[in-house]
Amino acid sequence: ADRGGGIWASTMPDDLPATSRPANAMRAPRAVHKFGGTSVGSASAMRQVRSIITGIAAEQGDGSPLAIVVSAMGGKPKVTDLLIQTVTYAAAGGHEEARSLLGQIRAKHEEAMADLFCEPGDAAERDSLQGELLRDLTDIEHLLRAVSLMRALDARLVGVISGYGEQWSARMMAALLRCSRTPPGGVSWVYLDARAVLVVDDTPTTGVAPLWDQSAERLAAFVQANPGASMVITGFIASTADGGITTLGRDGSDYSASVFGRLFEAEAVTIWTDVSGVLSADPRVVADAYCLPEVSYNEAAELAHFGAKVVHPKTMQPALARLDWREDARSIPIFIRNTFAPGDRGTRIFETSELTTCREVAGVSAMNGMCLVNVMGRGMVGIPGVASRLFNALHSLGVNVTAIAQASSEQSISLALLAVDGARAQAAVQEVFRTELTAGHIESVQLVPDISIIAVVGDGMSHRPGVAGKVMGALGNAGVNIRAIAQGCNETNITTIIDTRQSLRALRAVHAAFLASLTVAVGVVARDSAVASELLGSFARHDATSQARFGLNARVISVLKLQTLTSEPLTETKKGEAHKSVGSRLLQGREQSAVDLGSWEEGLAVADEGDLNAFTDAMLNADVPMRVVIDASDSAEAAACHAGWLRQGIHVVTNNSLALTGDLAQYGSLCAARRA
């Protein structure tokens, strides 16, 4: 078996002292740095990369060469997306549309070249890059014409065409570093097409796997031919043993960097992206998500698989020492850093340690765009081979199963799949079990659309009682219904399958339960400005103390200032609604963010008219584990809402005496709601 080693594994003994290695071996890159699409998405971004590389060379201080792996140019639109779209257009007969996209690609790269190589001394590099770009685009156009004539979308051809983007960005980056004499390579920065050295087995049933010995031998020859040179390497693309062109899969440049890190026996691999590390949750939907200083390989892989886009799920595999055949092999740490905030500490991904096991949960991730296929029937009980037939049916379609749940009664199996695979998966399973369905042994094969997976990940969950209960409690308190649950035997991941419409609420609730200070959504009802001012001012003054001493993050998300009230009879509805307060103003934080307590009066002055109904809706829509209304008014309408708020899980703090001095029926309703 070709299990691999570093680039010197096939040319010299592993136990050879470092001082006995050839001089060019001593000058092989000691670190690999990968820059993603956003990091090379424009001329200004590439200059930022150059600045980072200069700083890295200064930190090393010994002139050791570097290996830089780059993705295709990102931005909107991404070059790889455009290239794939050209093949789609061509296969549908849209050759002109495909040519138009090639024009966009050319313009994007020529604009960057003109900006980067504007000095007279850069003319030769610029002309060479433009010539290579035009030749490549001509080749692509010829391939697309063939696709258009055949009306066939070939997966390998898609891989060939989509891999051009990395070649263009790597050539540009190498030329920029040469022209600016960026250390440590100076004028000797070289371009390395990964297809010349990285050999993989791309068998569909097993996925892409590096052929380590062949790759190491080819890379050693390249390094020996370019002694001491720093290099810019194309990510994403590779070659097969028979010389064919292939890719490592979409977003596979991270994986490329890790593979080259193992081949170089690097001290570290650093992934430079547009975020400052692995986050505890998606910051776009969880406001208090934060950067984790360290996660284990297991945690990073689990989070990446279930939707965290910071790093490719397979990136961790080559870094693991246990996957290397040499006895003295060591694991390689992977660092996640921010290209646009290089001063941020980032995240270190390494072996499981006391730091990763001392916490219950490392992060929470959501995977949307899923569906659920449920196979149900009492006839499955005790019958061998049911699961085998089910999975064989999906395997024949090339459908990947993301999560599986089955009760011990064996009366149902639930499979979570990508939504795009749902209908054909259901049809295939129905065909396989047609006899059982006809006989009634299997009752139905149900397809449930609009499903999301919430993955709770952490090394510290293993052998720690109560974590699963805490997850379920957080979801239950947030009113989230769980359709299915799955957990692996390593206890690193608890997967819950829920409706997509509840995905954001679930993600925020679980994150708040494990990874944030206790977040409380606060709503204030007041009539008097002085009372409101003092109350809101107290929140602003004591915010830091509340978080530091009590772990309490109180977010005022809604302020209702009551003015003239109607004189209509007091009524209460099932939501605790009351008649409108005329002239009332409602100030809300945007997208569930907190109200700015420093300028709430100005905000309230220009806020829209609002009422207790809208105020209640704002409180119910807050995706946090706890909600509190502070009623500092003398409003009978607000008092009538107290019972409704309590029944809906909203705590009430009040000095409104009308709530407790009304008629006996209202008081009884309030006491019953408080006890519920």
DAJOCOR-V576903 format. One record per helix or strand of 2 or more residues. SS is the DSSP state (A for helix, B for strand). FROM is the first residue (numbers start at 1). TO is the last residue. If there is no record, write none. Layout:
ss: {SS:SS}
from: {FROM:FROM}
to: {TO:TO}
This chain:
ss: {A:A:B:A:A:B:A:A:A:A:A:A:B:A:B:B:A:B:B:B:A:B:B:A:A:A:B:A:B:A:B:A:A:B:B:A:A:B:A:A:B:B:A:B:A:B:B:A:A:A:B:A:B:A:A}
from: {18:23:31:38:43:67:79:95:120:155:164:186:190:194:199:209:212:231:237:245:253:268:294:297:313:321:333:339:347:354:363:378:386:403:412:419:434:444:459:467:482:493:500:518:529:552:585:590:600:612:626:636:650:657:664}
to: {20:26:35:40:60:70:91:116:150:162:179:188:192:196:201:210:225:234:240:247:263:273:296:305:319:323:338:341:350:357:376:380:397:406:418:432:439:457:461:477:487:499:514:526:550:561:588:592:605:620:632:647:654:659:675}
